Amino acid sequence: MIAQIKPAQSASVGATHAVFIQRSILHSVRNTEALIMAIMLPIMLMLLFTYVFGGALDPGGNYVNYVVPGIILLCAGFGSSSAAVDVAGDMTNGIIDRFRTMPIRSMSVIVGHVIASLARNLVATAVVFGLALLVGFRPSAGFVEWLAAVGVITLFILAITWLYAAIGLVAGSPSAASGYGFALLFLPYLSSAFVPTHTMPAWLRGVADNQPITPIIETIRGLLTGSPIHDSAYWAVGWCALILAGSYLWASWSFHRKAGRR
């Protein structure tokens, strides 16, 4: 009598996600150059805008309180852009084909990159906040406002990271993914991140006021410094939710189309 061989059971979703999150975090720790750059670039920009441009933009010396929320989002965008490169690398180096032969949910490799990027960016954000306090940033937020600000920042990082992951899935190579992702880094410059939108030409002001970054920055700025938020919070959460949902669906569809498996 020939014994029947039972097919291997698929690993649970939680276990698979945990393995790929650990894998991506280990890759992040080993890639020290990318980790250092994700922290150093926002720091250099903060010092540049605070000490070089700050005196001209706000002679009263309060420009650092205005610019920190913009630097935070720029930091998040730059750090998240590496997710596009990492995902594109996995999609082009053949490792996805190896994962497809295993009884696992291969989509978890993308989840791993996203969660590892989120953790890396939250650490970088904390470092930037620490430096901001050293150069004169003086938030007036209480515990609830800090909690809300961290929540908005986390939601934005998660949304933008999924967007970069989707870009990495459709890019033909890691270098192409890097180029596509770099284009998104200009959005904070076309917002209220560094100057109020009312100082811009009318045609540019319309773009700045109606793109996703401006309400997110105004919400974070209002929560941390007490400036008026108005309806920015609703727009900020709405934009983040829309980007997150759209990016996840785009990434899922692109992955299934390329990998041919769940």
KOLVO-337205 format. One record per residue: residue number from 1; x, y, z of N, C-alpha, C in turn. Coordinates in nm, 3 decimals, always signed. Example, Ala and Ser with C-alpha at 12.3 -4.5 7.8 and 13.67 -1.06 7.14 Angstrom:
REM residues 2
1_+1.319_-0.569_+0.780_+1.230_-0.450_+0.780_+1.320_-0.330_+0.780
2_+1.285_-0.225_+0.708_+1.367_-0.106_+0.714_+1.290_+0.003_+0.787
END
This chain:
REM residues 262
1_+0.086_-0.119_+0.000_+0.000_+0.000_+0.000_+0.089_+0.125_+0.000
2_+0.067_+0.212_-0.095_+0.150_+0.330_-0.108_+0.092_+0.442_-0.022
3_+0.175_+0.495_+0.064_+0.130_+0.602_+0.152_+0.108_+0.730_+0.071
4_-0.001_+0.793_+0.100_-0.031_+0.918_+0.031_+0.043_+1.033_+0.098
5_+0.103_+1.117_+0.014_+0.177_+1.233_+0.065_+0.082_+1.351_+0.071
6_+0.067_+1.404_+0.188_-0.023_+1.518_+0.205_+0.044_+1.645_+0.153
7_-0.030_+1.726_+0.083_+0.027_+1.852_+0.037_+0.062_+1.943_+0.154
8_+0.168_+2.018_+0.134_+0.211_+2.109_+0.242_+0.104_+2.214_+0.267
9_+0.078_+2.238_+0.392_-0.021_+2.339_+0.428_+0.041_+2.478_+0.419
10_-0.040_+2.571_+0.373_+0.009_+2.708_+0.363_+0.027_+2.766_+0.503
11_+0.134_+2.844_+0.517_+0.157_+2.910_+0.644_+0.049_+3.016_+0.667
12_+0.024_+3.047_+0.791_-0.078_+3.147_+0.822_-0.032_+3.284_+0.772
13_-0.130_+3.371_+0.750_-0.099_+3.504_+0.701_-0.010_+3.579_+0.800
14_-0.044_+3.568_+0.930_+0.035_+3.637_+1.031_+0.179_+3.590_+1.035
15_+0.199_+3.458_+1.029_+0.334_+3.404_+1.033_+0.414_+3.445_+0.910
16_+0.350_+3.442_+0.793_+0.418_+3.481_+0.670_+0.455_+3.628_+0.672
17_+0.361_+3.712_+0.715_+0.391_+3.855_+0.724_+0.508_+3.879_+0.819
18_+0.508_+3.810_+0.933_+0.614_+3.830_+1.033_+0.751_+3.795_+0.976
19_+0.758_+3.687_+0.900_+0.886_+3.645_+0.841_+0.936_+3.750_+0.742
20_+0.847_+3.799_+0.656_+0.891_+3.895_+0.555_+0.917_+4.033_+0.614
21_+0.847_+4.068_+0.720_+0.877_+4.194_+0.788_+1.017_+4.187_+0.850
22_+1.047_+4.073_+0.915_+1.181_+4.055_+0.972_+1.287_+4.059_+0.864
23_+1.259_+3.995_+0.750_+1.355_+3.996_+0.639_+1.383_+4.139_+0.592
24_+1.278_+4.217_+0.574_+1.296_+4.353_+0.524_+1.365_+4.443_+0.626
25_+1.335_+4.423_+0.754_+1.402_+4.503_+0.858_+1.551_+4.470_+0.862
26_+1.585_+4.342_+0.849_+1.727_+4.304_+0.847_+1.797_+4.367_+0.727
27_+1.731_+4.369_+0.611_+1.789_+4.433_+0.494_+1.810_+4.582_+0.519
28_+1.715_+4.646_+0.587_+1.727_+4.789_+0.617_+1.844_+4.816_+0.710
29_+1.859_+4.731_+0.812_+1.968_+4.749_+0.907_+2.103_+4.731_+0.840
30_+2.111_+4.634_+0.749_+2.238_+4.608_+0.680_+2.271_+4.716_+0.578
31_+2.168_+4.779_+0.521_+2.190_+4.885_+0.423_+2.207_+5.017_+0.497
32_+2.320_+5.032_+0.564_+2.342_+5.148_+0.651_+2.347_+5.278_+0.572
33_+2.396_+5.274_+0.448_+2.406_+5.397_+0.369_+2.268_+5.456_+0.344
34_+2.173_+5.371_+0.305_+2.037_+5.420_+0.279_+1.973_+5.471_+0.407
35_+1.997_+5.402_+0.520_+1.939_+5.445_+0.647_+1.997_+5.580_+0.690
36_+2.127_+5.597_+0.673_+2.190_+5.724_+0.709_+2.139_+5.838_+0.622
37_+2.127_+5.811_+0.491_+2.078_+5.915_+0.401_+1.934_+5.953_+0.431
38_+1.852_+5.854_+0.469_+1.711_+5.882_+0.501_+1.700_+5.975_+0.620
39_+1.802_+5.977_+0.707_+1.802_+6.064_+0.823_+1.878_+6.194_+0.795
40_+1.991_+6.184_+0.725_+2.077_+6.300_+0.705_+2.018_+6.403_+0.611
41_+1.949_+6.357_+0.503_+1.896_+6.455_+0.408_+1.795_+6.549_+0.473
42_+1.694_+6.499_+0.546_+1.602_+6.593_+0.613_+1.673_+6.682_+0.714
43_+1.774_+6.628_+0.783_+1.848_+6.710_+0.880_+1.919_+6.824_+0.809
44_+1.985_+6.794_+0.697_+2.055_+6.899_+0.622_+1.957_+7.002_+0.568
45_+1.840_+6.957_+0.522_+1.740_+7.051_+0.473_+1.687_+7.140_+0.585
46_+1.668_+7.081_+0.704_+1.620_+7.161_+0.816_+1.722_+7.268_+0.853
47_+1.849_+7.230_+0.860_+1.953_+7.327_+0.893_+1.963_+7.434_+0.784
48_+1.948_+7.393_+0.658_+1.955_+7.488_+0.547_+1.842_+7.590_+0.555
49_+1.718_+7.541_+0.570_+1.605_+7.632_+0.571_+1.602_+7.716_+0.699
50_+1.648_+7.660_+0.810_+1.643_+7.733_+0.937_+1.749_+7.841_+0.944
51_+1.872_+7.807_+0.909_+1.983_+7.900_+0.929_+2.021_+7.981_+0.805
52_+1.993_+7.930_+0.685_+2.029_+8.002_+0.563_+1.913_+8.086_+0.512
53_+1.793_+8.023_+0.499_+1.677_+8.094_+0.446_+1.586_+8.151_+0.555
54_+1.596_+8.098_+0.676_+1.502_+8.135_+0.781_+1.501_+8.282_+0.814
55_+1.620_+8.344_+0.817_+1.627_+8.485_+0.850_+1.558_+8.573_+0.749
56_+1.565_+8.536_+0.622_+1.500_+8.614_+0.517_+1.350_+8.589_+0.514
57_+1.309_+8.465_+0.541_+1.168_+8.430_+0.534_+1.092_+8.475_+0.658
58_+1.159_+8.477_+0.773_+1.096_+8.520_+0.897_+1.202_+8.584_+0.985
59_+1.223_+8.715_+0.974_+1.328_+8.781_+1.054_+1.308_+8.767_+1.204
60_+1.186_+8.733_+1.246_+1.160_+8.717_+1.388_+1.219_+8.592_+1.449
61_+1.269_+8.501_+1.366_+1.334_+8.380_+1.416_+1.239_+8.266_+1.446
62_+1.113_+8.277_+1.403_+1.015_+8.172_+1.430_+0.994_+8.079_+1.312
63_+1.078_+8.091_+1.211_+1.056_+8.011_+1.091_+1.067_+7.862_+1.119
64_+1.151_+7.826_+1.216_+1.168_+7.683_+1.246_+1.036_+7.620_+1.287
65_+0.951_+7.694_+1.358_+0.821_+7.641_+1.398_+0.730_+7.620_+1.279
66_+0.751_+7.700_+1.175_+0.670_+7.686_+1.054_+0.718_+7.571_+0.968
67_+0.851_+7.554_+0.956_+0.905_+7.464_+0.855_+0.914_+7.318_+0.900
68_+0.915_+7.292_+1.030_+0.934_+7.154_+1.078_+0.830_+7.056_+1.023
69_+0.699_+7.088_+1.021_+0.604_+6.990_+0.962_+0.636_+6.956_+0.818
70_+0.679_+7.056_+0.738_+0.716_+7.027_+0.600_+0.838_+6.938_+0.590
71_+0.937_+6.961_+0.677_+1.056_+6.876_+0.678_+1.019_+6.733_+0.716
72_+0.926_+6.719_+0.809_+0.883_+6.586_+0.852_+0.824_+6.508_+0.735
73_+0.737_+6.573_+0.658_+0.676_+6.504_+0.543_+0.778_+6.479_+0.433
74_+0.872_+6.571_+0.415_+0.977_+6.549_+0.317_+1.064_+6.431_+0.358
75_+1.092_+6.422_+0.487_+1.168_+6.308_+0.543_+1.094_+6.178_+0.517
76_+0.962_+6.179_+0.541_+0.882_+6.058_+0.520_+0.881_+6.017_+0.374
77_+0.866_+6.115_+0.285_+0.864_+6.084_+0.142_+0.996_+6.029_+0.093
78_+1.106_+6.091_+0.136_+1.237_+6.044_+0.092_+1.266_+5.904_+0.146
79_+1.234_+5.882_+0.274_+1.259_+5.750_+0.331_+1.173_+5.642_+0.269
80_+1.047_+5.677_+0.237_+0.957_+5.578_+0.178_+0.994_+5.543_+0.035
81_+1.063_+5.634_-0.034_+1.096_+5.610_-0.174_+1.186_+5.488_-0.192
82_+1.260_+5.452_-0.087_+1.346_+5.333_-0.097_+1.264_+5.205_-0.110
83_+1.136_+5.210_-0.066_+1.050_+5.093_-0.079_+1.028_+5.058_-0.226
84_+1.019_+5.160_-0.312_+1.001_+5.134_-0.455_+1.121_+5.060_-0.511
85_+1.241_+5.101_-0.470_+1.364_+5.036_-0.517_+1.372_+4.893_-0.466
86_+1.340_+4.873_-0.337_+1.347_+4.738_-0.278_+1.247_+4.643_-0.345
87_+1.125_+4.691_-0.366_+1.024_+4.607_-0.430_+1.062_+4.575_-0.573
88_+1.110_+4.676_-0.646_+1.151_+4.652_-0.785_+1.267_+4.553_-0.791
89_+1.357_+4.559_-0.693_+1.467_+4.463_-0.688_+1.419_+4.321_-0.670
90_+1.323_+4.302_-0.580_+1.269_+4.168_-0.559_+1.194_+4.117_-0.681
91_+1.127_+4.207_-0.752_+1.048_+4.165_-0.868_+1.135_+4.132_-0.989
92_+1.259_+4.180_-0.990_+1.344_+4.159_-1.107_+1.460_+4.063_-1.085
93_+1.487_+4.026_-0.958_+1.603_+3.939_-0.934_+1.568_+3.790_-0.926
94_+1.441_+3.757_-0.946_+1.400_+3.617_-0.950_+1.357_+3.556_-0.819
95_+1.369_+3.632_-0.710_+1.337_+3.572_-0.580_+1.187_+3.548_-0.564
96_+1.104_+3.628_-0.632_+0.959_+3.607_-0.624_+0.923_+3.470_-0.682
97_+0.993_+3.428_-0.788_+0.967_+3.296_-0.846_+0.996_+3.185_-0.745
98_+1.098_+3.204_-0.663_+1.129_+3.105_-0.559_+1.021_+3.105_-0.452
99_+0.972_+3.223_-0.415_+0.866_+3.230_-0.315_+0.738_+3.164_-0.365
100_+0.714_+3.170_-0.496_+0.592_+3.111_-0.553_+0.589_+2.959_-0.539
101_+0.705_+2.897_-0.524_+0.711_+2.751_-0.509_+0.684_+2.707_-0.365
102_+0.674_+2.802_-0.274_+0.655_+2.770_-0.133_+0.509_+2.787_-0.094
103_+0.464_+2.714_+0.007_+0.325_+2.725_+0.052_+0.303_+2.848_+0.139
104_+0.329_+2.964_+0.081_+0.314_+3.091_+0.153_+0.240_+3.189_+0.064
105_+0.193_+3.294_+0.126_+0.131_+3.403_+0.051_+0.242_+3.497_+0.005
106_+0.278_+3.487_-0.121_+0.393_+3.561_-0.170_+0.371_+3.712_-0.167
107_+0.246_+3.759_-0.162_+0.219_+3.902_-0.149_+0.277_+3.957_-0.019
108_+0.305_+3.867_+0.076_+0.359_+3.910_+0.204_+0.496_+3.976_+0.189
109_+0.567_+3.946_+0.081_+0.697_+4.010_+0.060_+0.679_+4.161_+0.043
110_+0.569_+4.203_-0.019_+0.542_+4.346_-0.035_+0.502_+4.407_+0.099
111_+0.419_+4.335_+0.174_+0.380_+4.381_+0.307_+0.503_+4.399_+0.394
112_+0.598_+4.307_+0.383_+0.720_+4.316_+0.461_+0.797_+4.444_+0.431
113_+0.808_+4.476_+0.303_+0.878_+4.599_+0.265_+0.806_+4.722_+0.320
114_+0.674_+4.722_+0.313_+0.597_+4.838_+0.358_+0.611_+4.859_+0.508
115_+0.594_+4.753_+0.586_+0.601_+4.767_+0.732_+0.743_+4.802_+0.777
116_+0.844_+4.743_+0.714_+0.982_+4.776_+0.748_+1.011_+4.922_+0.716
117_+0.962_+4.969_+0.602_+0.980_+5.110_+0.565_+0.909_+5.202_+0.663
118_+0.789_+5.163_+0.706_+0.716_+5.242_+0.804_+0.795_+5.254_+0.934
119_+0.848_+5.143_+0.982_+0.926_+5.145_+1.106_+1.052_+5.231_+1.090
120_+1.121_+5.216_+0.976_+1.243_+5.293_+0.951_+1.213_+5.442_+0.946
121_+1.101_+5.478_+0.884_+1.067_+5.619_+0.872_+1.020_+5.681_+1.002
122_+0.956_+5.603_+1.086_+0.917_+5.655_+1.217_+1.040_+5.683_+1.302
123_+1.141_+5.598_+1.292_+1.267_+5.624_+1.363_+1.332_+5.751_+1.310
124_+1.339_+5.764_+1.176_+1.398_+5.884_+1.116_+1.320_+6.009_+1.156
125_+1.188_+5.998_+1.161_+1.105_+6.112_+1.201_+1.134_+6.152_+1.345
126_+1.151_+6.055_+1.433_+1.184_+6.085_+1.573_+1.318_+6.157_+1.583
127_+1.415_+6.115_+1.501_+1.546_+6.181_+1.502_+1.533_+6.326_+1.455
128_+1.455_+6.347_+1.349_+1.435_+6.482_+1.297_+1.363_+6.569_+1.400
129_+1.265_+6.514_+1.469_+1.198_+6.588_+1.575_+1.297_+6.628_+1.684
130_+1.384_+6.535_+1.721_+1.483_+6.565_+1.824_+1.575_+6.679_+1.783
131_+1.622_+6.677_+1.658_+1.708_+6.785_+1.610_+1.631_+6.917_+1.603
132_+1.503_+6.909_+1.563_+1.422_+7.030_+1.554_+1.413_+7.099_+1.691
133_+1.399_+7.021_+1.795_+1.396_+7.079_+1.930_+1.528_+7.147_+1.964
134_+1.639_+7.090_+1.916_+1.770_+7.148_+1.944_+1.791_+7.280_+1.871
135_+1.732_+7.294_+1.752_+1.753_+7.417_+1.674_+1.645_+7.522_+1.700
136_+1.557_+7.496_+1.796_+1.464_+7.599_+1.837_+1.317_+7.572_+1.815
137_+1.280_+7.453_+1.770_+1.139_+7.421_+1.751_+1.072_+7.410_+1.887
138_+0.964_+7.486_+1.904_+0.895_+7.490_+2.033_+0.747_+7.462_+2.013
139_+0.707_+7.334_+2.008_+0.565_+7.301_+1.992_+0.486_+7.335_+2.117
140_+0.360_+7.370_+2.096_+0.271_+7.402_+2.208_+0.169_+7.291_+2.231
141_+0.187_+7.178_+2.165_+0.088_+7.070_+2.169_+0.086_+7.001_+2.305
142_-0.034_+6.961_+2.345_-0.051_+6.877_+2.462_-0.045_+6.730_+2.421
143_-0.073_+6.643_+2.516_-0.063_+6.499_+2.488_-0.155_+6.455_+2.376
144_-0.280_+6.502_+2.380_-0.378_+6.462_+2.278_-0.335_+6.512_+2.140
145_-0.287_+6.636_+2.134_-0.243_+6.692_+2.005_-0.121_+6.616_+1.952
146_-0.027_+6.582_+2.040_+0.089_+6.503_+1.997_+0.045_+6.367_+1.944
147_-0.048_+6.305_+2.014_-0.097_+6.174_+1.972_-0.164_+6.185_+1.835
148_-0.245_+6.288_+1.816_-0.311_+6.306_+1.686_-0.210_+6.335_+1.576
149_-0.108_+6.416_+1.605_-0.006_+6.448_+1.505_+0.072_+6.324_+1.464
150_+0.110_+6.243_+1.562_+0.181_+6.119_+1.532_+0.092_+6.026_+1.449
151_-0.038_+6.024_+1.481_-0.130_+5.941_+1.404_-0.138_+5.985_+1.259
152_-0.146_+6.116_+1.234_-0.152_+6.166_+1.096_-0.022_+6.136_+1.022
153_+0.091_+6.158_+1.090_+0.221_+6.129_+1.027_+0.232_+5.981_+0.992
154_+0.191_+5.895_+1.084_+0.198_+5.750_+1.060_+0.107_+5.710_+0.944
155_-0.013_+5.766_+0.940_-0.105_+5.735_+0.831_-0.048_+5.781_+0.698
156_+0.012_+5.900_+0.697_+0.073_+5.950_+0.572_+0.188_+5.860_+0.528
157_+0.275_+5.822_+0.620_+0.389_+5.737_+0.584_+0.339_+5.604_+0.529
158_+0.238_+5.546_+0.593_+0.184_+5.419_+0.546_+0.126_+5.433_+0.406
159_+0.052_+5.541_+0.382_-0.010_+5.563_+0.251_+0.095_+5.584_+0.143
160_+0.193_+5.669_+0.169_+0.294_+5.700_+0.068_+0.385_+5.580_+0.043
161_+0.406_+5.497_+0.146_+0.489_+5.379_+0.128_+0.421_+5.277_+0.038
162_+0.289_+5.258_+0.056_+0.216_+5.169_-0.034_+0.218_+5.223_-0.178
163_+0.214_+5.355_-0.192_+0.222_+5.413_-0.325_+0.358_+5.383_-0.388
164_+0.463_+5.399_-0.311_+0.597_+5.368_-0.363_+0.611_+5.219_-0.392
165_+0.551_+5.135_-0.309_+0.556_+4.990_-0.336_+0.488_+4.957_-0.468
166_+0.374_+5.022_-0.495_+0.305_+5.000_-0.623_+0.391_+5.047_-0.740
167_+0.459_+5.158_-0.721_+0.549_+5.208_-0.826_+0.662_+5.108_-0.851
168_+0.715_+5.052_-0.743_+0.820_+4.951_-0.757_+0.773_+4.827_-0.831
169_+0.645_+4.793_-0.816_+0.591_+4.675_-0.883_+0.576_+4.695_-1.033
170_+0.545_+4.816_-1.076_+0.524_+4.840_-1.219_+0.650_+4.887_-1.290
171_+0.752_+4.926_-1.213_+0.876_+4.973_-1.274_+0.952_+4.856_-1.334
172_+1.025_+4.883_-1.439_+1.099_+4.777_-1.507_+1.229_+4.739_-1.440
173_+1.279_+4.826_-1.351_+1.407_+4.800_-1.284_+1.415_+4.887_-1.159
174_+1.507_+4.856_-1.067_+1.523_+4.941_-0.948_+1.560_+5.085_-0.983
175_+1.641_+5.106_-1.086_+1.679_+5.242_-1.123_+1.557_+5.319_-1.177
176_+1.472_+5.251_-1.253_+1.350_+5.316_-1.302_+1.257_+5.350_-1.185
177_+1.245_+5.258_-1.089_+1.161_+5.283_-0.972_+1.213_+5.403_-0.894
178_+1.345_+5.416_-0.884_+1.403_+5.530_-0.814_+1.370_+5.660_-0.886
179_+1.375_+5.659_-1.019_+1.343_+5.779_-1.095_+1.197_+5.819_-1.082
180_+1.106_+5.720_-1.091_+0.964_+5.751_-1.077_+0.933_+5.803_-0.937
181_+0.992_+5.739_-0.837_+0.967_+5.781_-0.700_+1.022_+5.919_-0.670
182_+1.134_+5.953_-0.734_+1.195_+6.084_-0.709_+1.103_+6.197_-0.750
183_+1.023_+6.174_-0.854_+0.933_+6.279_-0.902_+0.832_+6.319_-0.794
184_+0.790_+6.224_-0.711_+0.692_+6.255_-0.606_+0.749_+6.343_-0.497
185_+0.882_+6.344_-0.484_+0.944_+6.421_-0.377_+0.933_+6.571_-0.400
186_+0.889_+6.613_-0.519_+0.872_+6.755_-0.545_+0.740_+6.809_-0.491
187_+0.645_+6.720_-0.458_+0.515_+6.767_-0.411_+0.523_+6.857_-0.287
188_+0.606_+6.823_-0.185_+0.612_+6.915_-0.070_+0.657_+7.055_-0.105
189_+0.739_+7.070_-0.209_+0.785_+7.203_-0.249_+0.672_+7.284_-0.312
190_+0.571_+7.216_-0.365_+0.455_+7.284_-0.424_+0.339_+7.284_-0.327
191_+0.367_+7.310_-0.202_+0.265_+7.310_-0.098_+0.298_+7.421_+0.001
192_+0.232_+7.417_+0.116_+0.260_+7.516_+0.221_+0.372_+7.470_+0.313
193_+0.455_+7.376_+0.267_+0.560_+7.321_+0.353_+0.662_+7.427_+0.394
194_+0.702_+7.513_+0.301_+0.811_+7.605_+0.327_+0.770_+7.753_+0.324
195_+0.663_+7.784_+0.252_+0.610_+7.920_+0.252_+0.458_+7.913_+0.246
196_+0.388_+8.012_+0.299_+0.241_+8.012_+0.288_+0.198_+8.019_+0.142
197_+0.091_+7.951_+0.111_+0.047_+7.945_-0.029_-0.002_+8.080_-0.081
198_-0.043_+8.172_+0.008_-0.092_+8.301_-0.041_+0.021_+8.388_-0.097
199_+0.146_+8.350_-0.074_+0.258_+8.424_-0.131_+0.291_+8.379_-0.273
200_+0.226_+8.274_-0.320_+0.255_+8.219_-0.453_+0.170_+8.288_-0.560
201_+0.211_+8.279_-0.687_+0.126_+8.330_-0.795_-0.009_+8.258_-0.793
202_-0.111_+8.325_-0.846_-0.248_+8.272_-0.837_-0.260_+8.133_-0.898
203_-0.198_+8.111_-1.014_-0.211_+7.981_-1.080_-0.143_+7.871_-0.999
204_-0.030_+7.904_-0.934_+0.040_+7.804_-0.854_-0.030_+7.783_-0.720
205_-0.092_+7.889_-0.669_-0.163_+7.877_-0.542_-0.277_+7.776_-0.553
206_-0.345_+7.776_-0.669_-0.453_+7.680_-0.689_-0.404_+7.538_-0.683
207_-0.285_+7.512_-0.738_-0.226_+7.378_-0.732_-0.187_+7.344_-0.589
208_-0.121_+7.438_-0.522_-0.071_+7.413_-0.386_-0.184_+7.389_-0.287
209_-0.293_+7.465_-0.302_-0.403_+7.453_-0.206_-0.485_+7.326_-0.225
210_-0.477_+7.267_-0.344_-0.565_+7.154_-0.375_-0.490_+7.024_-0.400
211_-0.369_+7.014_-0.355_-0.296_+6.888_-0.364_-0.289_+6.825_-0.224
212_-0.263_+6.695_-0.214_-0.276_+6.626_-0.085_-0.182_+6.674_+0.025
213_-0.062_+6.719_-0.011_+0.038_+6.749_+0.091_-0.002_+6.869_+0.177
214_-0.062_+6.971_+0.117_-0.093_+7.094_+0.192_-0.185_+7.071_+0.312
215_-0.300_+7.005_+0.298_-0.383_+6.985_+0.419_-0.317_+6.896_+0.523
216_-0.234_+6.803_+0.479_-0.164_+6.716_+0.575_-0.066_+6.799_+0.657
217_+0.010_+6.886_+0.588_+0.105_+6.972_+0.658_+0.033_+7.070_+0.750
218_-0.075_+7.131_+0.701_-0.148_+7.227_+0.783_-0.207_+7.160_+0.907
219_-0.249_+7.035_+0.893_-0.303_+6.963_+1.009_-0.194_+6.936_+1.112
220_-0.079_+6.887_+1.065_+0.032_+6.861_+1.158_+0.080_+6.990_+1.222
221_+0.091_+7.095_+1.141_+0.137_+7.226_+1.193_+0.039_+7.279_+1.297
222_-0.090_+7.267_+1.268_-0.189_+7.316_+1.362_-0.188_+7.238_+1.493
223_-0.175_+7.106_+1.484_-0.172_+7.024_+1.605_-0.050_+7.053_+1.692
224_+0.064_+7.076_+1.627_+0.188_+7.095_+1.703_+0.208_+7.238_+1.753
225_+0.165_+7.336_+1.674_+0.194_+7.475_+1.708_+0.071_+7.557_+1.744
226_-0.047_+7.500_+1.730_-0.168_+7.572_+1.767_-0.222_+7.665_+1.661
227_-0.169_+7.660_+1.539_-0.222_+7.744_+1.431_-0.358_+7.688_+1.386
228_-0.442_+7.770_+1.323_-0.575_+7.724_+1.282_-0.568_+7.605_+1.185
229_-0.654_+7.507_+1.208_-0.659_+7.390_+1.121_-0.776_+7.398_+1.024
230_-0.887_+7.458_+1.069_-1.009_+7.467_+0.988_-1.053_+7.326_+0.945
231_-1.073_+7.303_+0.815_-1.117_+7.172_+0.769_-1.002_+7.087_+0.714
232_-0.877_+7.131_+0.740_-0.762_+7.059_+0.687_-0.753_+6.916_+0.738
233_-0.796_+6.895_+0.864_-0.785_+6.761_+0.922_-0.869_+6.660_+0.844
234_-0.990_+6.700_+0.805_-1.075_+6.609_+0.728_-1.013_+6.579_+0.592
235_-0.961_+6.683_+0.528_-0.897_+6.662_+0.399_-0.771_+6.577_+0.413
236_-0.696_+6.598_+0.520_-0.573_+6.522_+0.540_-0.602_+6.373_+0.555
237_-0.696_+6.341_+0.642_-0.730_+6.200_+0.664_-0.792_+6.142_+0.537
238_-0.877_+6.220_+0.471_-0.940_+6.172_+0.349_-0.839_+6.143_+0.238
239_-0.744_+6.236_+0.219_-0.640_+6.214_+0.117_-0.555_+6.092_+0.150
240_-0.516_+6.080_+0.277_-0.433_+5.965_+0.317_-0.507_+5.834_+0.295
241_-0.636_+5.831_+0.333_-0.715_+5.709_+0.315_-0.732_+5.675_+0.168
242_-0.754_+5.778_+0.085_-0.770_+5.756_-0.059_-0.641_+5.704_-0.121
243_-0.528_+5.766_-0.086_-0.398_+5.721_-0.139_-0.368_+5.579_-0.092
244_-0.396_+5.551_+0.035_-0.369_+5.419_+0.090_-0.453_+5.312_+0.020
245_-0.582_+5.336_+0.007_-0.670_+5.237_-0.056_-0.634_+5.218_-0.203
246_-0.617_+5.330_-0.274_-0.583_+5.320_-0.416_-0.449_+5.252_-0.439
247_-0.350_+5.286_-0.357_-0.216_+5.229_-0.373_-0.216_+5.080_-0.341
248_-0.290_+5.041_-0.236_-0.296_+4.899_-0.201_-0.361_+4.818_-0.314
249_-0.471_+4.870_-0.368_-0.538_+4.798_-0.477_-0.448_+4.791_-0.600
250_-0.380_+4.901_-0.630_-0.289_+4.904_-0.744_-0.174_+4.805_-0.724
251_-0.117_+4.804_-0.603_-0.007_+4.713_-0.573_-0.053_+4.568_-0.580
252_-0.171_+4.539_-0.524_-0.221_+4.402_-0.525_-0.247_+4.354_-0.667
253_-0.310_+4.439_-0.748_-0.338_+4.402_-0.886_-0.208_+4.382_-0.965
254_-0.113_+4.472_-0.946_+0.014_+4.463_-1.019_+0.092_+4.340_-0.978
255_+0.089_+4.305_-0.849_+0.162_+4.189_-0.802_+0.101_+4.061_-0.858
256_-0.031_+4.050_-0.854_-0.096_+3.930_-0.907_-0.072_+3.916_-1.057
257_-0.071_+4.028_-1.126_-0.049_+4.024_-1.271_+0.094_+3.979_-1.305
258_+0.190_+4.026_-1.223_+0.330_+3.991_-1.250_+0.368_+3.855_-1.194
259_+0.324_+3.829_-1.070_+0.366_+3.705_-1.004_+0.274_+3.589_-1.037
260_+0.151_+3.618_-1.076_+0.059_+3.512_-1.116_+0.015_+3.424_-1.002
261_+0.018_+3.482_-0.881_-0.025_+3.404_-0.765_-0.076_+3.497_-0.657
262_-0.154_+3.444_-0.560_-0.212_+3.524_-0.452_-0.106_+3.600_-0.378
END
